[in-house]
Each structure stands twice: as structure tokens, then as C-alpha cells.
Amino acid sequence: MRQDDINIIVSGRRTGKTTALIEECAKVNGLMVTRNRDCASWIYETAKKNGYEIKEPITYDDLLKGYKLAGRRQDVLFLDDLDWFVKRLCGWNPIGMVSFAGNAFLTQSEIERIKESER
């Protein structure tokens, strides 16, 4: 994964997207961003429980305020629950469809294939 690429995981709820983000984040010493402190704590504890070292995740509010990123501008960000954040930015108005330029679109079956190849 190149740092200037945006890679996207597209899959249903509770299918391993966040776990895949944790794994990739740990590989590059990135920084996870999520919707709230409870989610950030869960991500951090899940990473530790599974043997991954990651920085303490921040929230989207932290990201918008920018204060948690002071001196960390080179961190590769791993955005969890991005759909939630986009809905919030749009005032919770219905969003019919989005267009996104990205390099990789990973479905659940592709995530499983990657996990199998690493075993």
C-alpha cells in the first residue's frame, strides 16, 4: 500500500472491516480515526488483544480540531466508519450515492482471501 493511495474496504456491518484496518494500520504505524471515544477504546483494546501495536486512536472531532495531529502530519490515517462521518458532515440528510477515487475496493471475500494468503 502506497501512502498516497486511498484504499477502500467495502463490506457489510460486522464483517471484519475494522479488524482489517487495525492490521494495516499496525504495519505502517498509522493512526486510526473513529466516531467516538468508546469506539477508539474498543479499537485500541482489540488491537492489543490480537497482538497489534497501534497508536491510541483519535475521533473525527479530534481530527477536525486538529490539535491531536500537531507534530504528526506524516501519520497515515486509517478512517473507520467513514460512512458515519460523511452522513454527519451532511447534517444527517439522506445521501443517494457517492463517487470516490480510490485504488482498491476490497469486499469481504477479498479480505478473507488476503487473510488466507498471509497464513
C-alpha positions as CSV (number, residue, x, y, z in Angstrom):
1,M,0.0,0.0,0.0
2,R,1.5,3.3,-1.1
3,Q,0.9,6.3,1.3
4,D,-0.6,8.5,-1.4
5,D,-3.2,5.8,-2.3
6,I,-6.6,5.7,-0.8
7,N,-7.7,2.1,-0.3
8,I,-11.3,1.3,0.4
9,I,-12.9,-1.6,2.2
10,V,-16.5,-2.1,1.2
11,S,-18.4,-4.8,3.1
12,G,-21.4,-5.2,5.4
13,R,-21.6,-4.5,9.1
14,R,-19.6,-6.8,11.4
15,T,-17.6,-8.4,8.6
16,G,-14.1,-7.6,9.7
17,K,-13.5,-4.1,8.2
18,T,-12.2,-2.6,11.4
19,T,-10.0,-5.6,12.1
20,A,-8.5,-5.3,8.6
21,L,-7.9,-1.6,9.3
22,I,-6.2,-2.4,12.6
23,E,-3.9,-4.9,10.8
24,E,-2.9,-2.5,8.1
25,C,-2.5,0.4,10.5
26,A,-0.1,-1.6,12.6
27,K,2.0,-2.4,9.6
28,V,2.8,1.3,8.8
29,N,2.5,2.7,12.4
30,G,-0.5,4.7,11.2
31,L,-3.2,6.5,13.2
32,M,-6.8,5.2,13.4
33,V,-9.7,7.7,13.4
34,T,-13.2,6.7,14.5
35,R,-16.5,8.1,15.5
36,N,-16.2,8.4,19.3
37,R,-14.1,7.6,22.4
38,D,-15.9,4.3,23.0
39,C,-15.1,3.1,19.5
40,A,-11.5,4.4,19.9
41,S,-11.1,2.4,23.2
42,W,-12.6,-0.7,21.6
43,I,-10.2,-0.4,18.6
44,Y,-7.2,0.1,20.9
45,E,-8.1,-2.9,23.2
46,T,-8.9,-5.1,20.2
47,A,-5.5,-4.3,18.6
48,K,-3.7,-5.1,21.9
49,K,-5.7,-8.3,22.4
50,N,-4.7,-9.5,18.9
51,G,-1.1,-8.6,19.3
52,Y,-1.0,-5.4,17.2
53,E,0.7,-2.3,18.4
54,I,-1.1,0.9,17.3
55,K,-1.1,4.4,18.5
56,E,-4.1,5.4,20.6
57,P,-6.9,6.1,18.1
58,I,-8.5,9.6,17.8
59,T,-12.0,10.7,17.0
60,Y,-13.3,12.6,14.0
61,D,-13.9,15.5,16.3
62,D,-10.2,15.4,17.2
63,L,-9.3,15.3,13.6
64,L,-11.5,18.3,12.8
65,K,-10.0,20.3,15.7
66,G,-6.5,19.3,14.5
67,Y,-5.0,19.6,18.0
68,K,-4.2,15.8,18.2
69,L,-2.3,16.0,15.0
70,A,0.2,18.7,16.0
71,G,3.6,17.4,15.0
72,R,2.0,14.2,13.5
73,R,1.3,15.5,9.9
74,Q,3.1,12.5,8.4
75,D,0.9,9.9,10.1
76,V,-1.0,7.7,7.6
77,L,-4.7,7.9,8.7
78,F,-7.0,4.9,8.8
79,L,-10.6,6.1,8.8
80,D,-13.1,3.8,10.5
81,D,-16.8,4.2,9.9
82,L,-16.3,6.8,7.2
83,D,-19.9,6.5,6.1
84,W,-21.0,7.7,9.6
85,F,-18.7,10.7,9.3
86,V,-19.9,11.7,5.8
87,K,-23.5,11.5,7.0
88,R,-22.6,13.7,9.9
89,L,-20.9,16.2,7.7
90,C,-24.0,16.3,5.5
91,G,-26.3,17.1,8.5
92,W,-27.7,13.6,8.5
93,N,-29.5,14.4,5.3
94,P,-30.2,11.3,3.0
95,I,-27.2,10.6,0.7
96,G,-28.3,8.9,-2.5
97,M,-24.9,7.9,-3.9
98,V,-21.3,8.9,-3.7
99,S,-18.4,8.9,-6.2
100,F,-14.9,8.2,-4.8
101,A,-11.5,7.9,-6.5
102,G,-9.6,5.1,-4.8
103,N,-7.1,2.4,-5.8
104,A,-8.5,-0.7,-4.2
105,F,-12.0,-1.8,-3.4
106,L,-12.0,-4.8,-1.1
107,T,-15.1,-6.8,-0.5
108,Q,-15.4,-9.3,2.4
109,S,-14.4,-12.2,0.1
110,E,-11.2,-10.3,-0.9
111,I,-10.4,-9.6,2.8
112,E,-10.7,-13.3,3.5
113,R,-8.5,-14.2,0.5
114,I,-5.8,-11.8,1.8
115,K,-6.0,-13.3,5.3
116,E,-5.7,-16.8,3.9
117,S,-2.7,-15.9,1.9
118,E,-0.9,-14.5,5.0
119,R,-1.4,-17.7,7.0
